[in-house]
Amino acid sequence: MNTFKVGIVGYGNLGRGVEVGLKNTKDLELVGIFSRRDPKQLDTTSPAYHIDELDSFKDEIDVLLLCGGSQKDLPVQAPQLAENFNTVDTYDNHNEIPTHFEKLDKVAKENNTVAVLSTGWDPGLFSLNRLFAEAILPEGDTYTFWGPGLSQGHSDAVRRVEGVKQAVQYTMPQEKMVEDVKNKKKVDYNKLSAHKRVVYVVLEEQAEQDKVKEAIITMPDYFEGYETEVHFIDEDTFASEHTGMPHGGTVLRQGQTSDKQTSVYQFALDLDSNPEFTAAVAIAYARAAAKLAREKVFGAKTVFDIAPGYLSPKDPADLRRELL
């Protein structure tokens, strides 16, 4: 079994999820956590370093797992770090993924690295299942429902709004629409009408509620166009009611295999911990990135470009014998 050495960049919820997930792997070894914060202040027993020390680990790390936010961290960090390291990120701004890919592909090919982007479950596993469903059932319609659950990316975006001290965002699907699709009924679907976003905010002192709410509900790519509720609560309520991180969702496709014959393709997730599951997916793709780098298959890669066998620590013969 090949062993690969990995580093974690960023130590928020996702970074902690990666740290936990690596304990379940035998072929991936954590070299260190790299943070913009003082390493001595991190609540971890793993080796921790300031991010400014990262370049000195260039020859000791096979792949970096980038655990920063999609709004401001990854667009800057990912291209910079791909100059010297193989990387995996969970960039989830769907509209900007093509631009993110182009930037990473250019840097990675120029520097002989592998940059895997937009892993996790959506984008990520949901993306793959949308592809499978459409390829298998070319005549039909695909529906994606997120939640009910807490969105890390949207929560991070809200926390960056001026005046916000703490915040979470829950995505709520229209359950009747989900059941109608499963029951092979036609529905009038678009992602805006099929979901509601519910935000809980703890304000900084002197912050103005109306100003903060307006900044949230008009945020492009995150809230603009959605039915959005914003609730302002105190810190005690936040601590007692909003520190769990469940999530999930469903990809469904109604497809006609012939006249009057309809099939429903379904892929669903029910997650106790959104960041830990997202981290687990990213870890599997870190293994793939390291394998591709050893094969000198450089450049940016998405989940569409990587064969499933690369995600597993098992060799191809074992996979054919045990899982096929």
ABEGO torsion letter per residue (X at the ends): XBBBBBBBBEBBAAAAAAAAAAAABAABBBAEBBBABBAAABBBABBBBBAAAAAAAAAABABBBBABBAAAAAAAAAAAAAAABBBBBABABAAAAAAAAAAAAAAAAAAGBBBBBGBEAOBEAAAAAAAAAAAABABEBBBBBBOBEBBAAAAAAAAABBGBABBBBBBBBBAAAAAAAAAGBBBBBBAAAABBBBBBBBBBBGBBAAAAAAAAAABBGAABGBBBBBBBBBAAAAAAAAABBBBEEBBBBBBBABBGBBBBBBBBBBBABAAAAAAAAAAAAAAAAAAAAAAGBBEBBBAAABBAAAABABBAAAAAAAAX
